[in-house]
Amino acid sequence: MIEEAKYYPTNPEEPHAKVLYELDNYKNPYNCFRQMGQPGRYTNPNNITRETHILYQPDNPGIVENQSVVNYQYKYNLRGYPVKINNAKLVYR
């Protein structure tokens, strides 16, 4: 998934929020948890390198009220899985 949109029940035509995902070409170790249903984090076969969160004005659909960006940097092992995210060590059990 590269985009997640949320809609108000009263206005299903225009989203009130979006999350845009950018991915790398490496293996996502969390993909095995896809039944947990968290879009993006567990459903993508690759790792999220950037999330852009967009919140639209409730009274003006399509007009951005707030936007934030989260970047993730990975260090990978030889098998193509991340062992560090933003300098935090990952431990697989």
N, C-alpha and C positions, 0 to 999 in steps of 0.2 A: 504494500500500500504506500502510495506517495502523497496522498491527501486525505484528510479526515474533515468532514464538515458537519456542523451541528445546526439544527434548525429549530425555531420556535414553532410549537404546534399551531399557533394562530397565523403563521406566515410560512408555509412550506416552500415558498418560491425562492426566498433569499436566506442564506445562512447568517446566523448571528455570530458564529465563530468558525475558524478553520485552523488546522494544524497541517503544515506542509513539511514533508520529510525528504531529506536527501540521504542516499545510502552509499556505502562502499561496495567493493566487490569481494569481500571476505565473508566467511561463514558466521552466522549469528548463533551463539551458544544458547540463547534463550528460546530459539525456535521450537524446542521440544516442549515448551510450556504454552503452546498456542491455544490450548483448551481454556486457559485462563481468560482469554478474550480481550486482552488489552491491545487495541489496534496499534499497529506500528511496532511497538516494543517486542511483542512475541509472535507476530504474524509474518514479519518480513524474513526472507531467507538470508538477508544481509544486515549489517549493522547500521544503525542510524548515526550519521555524522553531523547532521544539522536538523534542528526543529525550528520552524518559524510559526509562532503563535499569533494569530490575527483575531482581534475582537472588533466587531462592527458596531456602529452606533445603532441603538435600538429604534430610534425614530427616523433614521436615514439609512435604509438598507444600501449596502455597497460602499458606504463611507467608513473608512477605518478610524476607530476610536483609539485603539492601542495595538502595538505590535512589539513582540519581543523575540529574540533569537537565542537559541541554546546550541553551542557547538560542542562536539565530542571528538576527542583525539584518542586514537587507539595505538597500541603496540601489539603486534601479532606474533604468534609462535610459528614454527615451521609448518604446522598443519593448517594454518590459515585461520586460527581462532584468536580472538583478542585475549591478551594476558594482562593488559593495563588499559584502563579508561581514564583519561584526564589525570594520569599519574597515580591512580588508585589500583592496587593489585587485585586481580580476580583470582579466586580459588575455586576450582571445579572439584566436586566430590562425587 
